[in-house]
Amino acid sequence: MTYWLAVLVIALGSLLYRLSFLGGRLKPPRLLVLGLEFVPVSTLAALVASGFLLDAENHFTLSAPAIAAALAAGLAAWRWRRDLLTIGLGLAVFCLAEALFGL
């Protein structure tokens, strides 16, 4: 219940923030604009981290293939800054590590 309440509050806040520009009279506070710039990055980080740190039952786990893939993808993103290359390399490393470590 708290999860969906948080999603609803965030969605409503985002909608109200965007609607405030239709009239052109309202300007959001500078601190709000600065805080909203970090929402996409932090959301993506939370999704990615939960993807390789939690198992199917939402228990903390250190899966070697997932961590190897995350490290390889992170290094590829940092070095080459190419989205498709990052995804492809992460997937390739995950498949290779899955075959080697066998789960």
C-alpha positions in Angstrom: 0.0 0.0 0.0 2.8 2.5 0.8 4.5 1.7 -2.5 1.4 2.7 -4.5 0.8 5.7 -2.3 4.3 6.9 -3.0 3.8 6.3 -6.8 0.6 8.2 -6.7 2.0 11.2 -4.8 5.0 11.4 -7.1 2.9 11.1 -10.3 0.5 13.8 -9.0 3.4 16.1 -8.1 4.9 15.6 -11.5 1.6 16.3 -13.2 1.0 19.5 -11.1 4.5 20.7 -11.8 4.0 20.3 -15.6 0.5 21.9 -15.5 1.9 24.9 -13.7 3.6 26.0 -16.9 0.4 26.1 -19.0 -0.7 29.4 -17.7 2.8 30.9 -17.8 2.2 32.8 -14.6 3.7 30.3 -12.1 7.4 29.8 -11.7 8.5 26.8 -9.7 11.0 27.4 -6.8 14.6 27.0 -7.8 15.1 24.3 -5.2 12.2 22.3 -6.6 13.6 22.5 -10.1 17.1 21.4 -8.9 15.6 18.5 -7.0 13.5 17.3 -9.9 16.6 17.1 -12.1 17.8 14.1 -10.1 14.6 12.1 -10.2 15.2 10.2 -13.5 18.8 9.3 -12.5 17.9 8.2 -9.0 14.9 6.2 -10.3 17.1 4.4 -12.9 19.7 3.7 -10.2 17.1 2.2 -7.9 15.7 0.0 -10.7 19.1 -1.3 -11.8 20.4 -1.9 -8.3 17.3 -3.8 -7.2 17.5 -5.8 -10.5 20.9 -7.3 -9.6 20.8 -7.2 -5.8 17.4 -8.8 -5.2 16.3 -12.3 -6.2 12.8 -13.3 -7.3 11.5 -13.3 -3.7 13.0 -9.8 -3.1 15.7 -11.2 -0.8 19.2 -9.6 -0.9 21.6 -11.8 -3.0 25.0 -11.4 -4.6 24.6 -13.2 -7.9 28.0 -13.4 -9.6 26.6 -13.1 -13.2 24.5 -10.1 -12.4 27.3 -8.3 -10.6 29.8 -9.1 -13.4 27.3 -7.8 -16.0 26.7 -4.6 -14.0 30.4 -3.9 -13.6 31.0 -4.5 -17.3 28.1 -2.4 -18.4 29.1 0.4 -16.0 32.7 0.4 -17.3 31.5 0.4 -20.9 29.1 3.3 -20.2 31.8 5.3 -18.5 34.4 4.6 -21.2 32.5 4.8 -24.5 29.2 6.5 -23.5 27.2 4.5 -26.0 23.9 3.1 -24.8 23.6 0.2 -27.2 27.1 -0.9 -26.6 26.6 -0.7 -22.9 23.4 -2.8 -23.0 25.0 -5.3 -25.5 28.2 -5.7 -23.4 26.2 -6.1 -20.2 24.0 -8.7 -21.7 26.9 -10.6 -23.3 28.9 -10.7 -20.0 25.7 -11.8 -18.1 25.1 -14.7 -20.5 28.8 -15.7 -20.4 29.0 -15.5 -16.6 25.7 -17.4 -16.3 27.1 -20.2 -18.5 30.4 -20.3 -16.6 29.0 -20.0 -13.1 25.9 -22.0 -13.9 22.8 -21.2 -11.8 
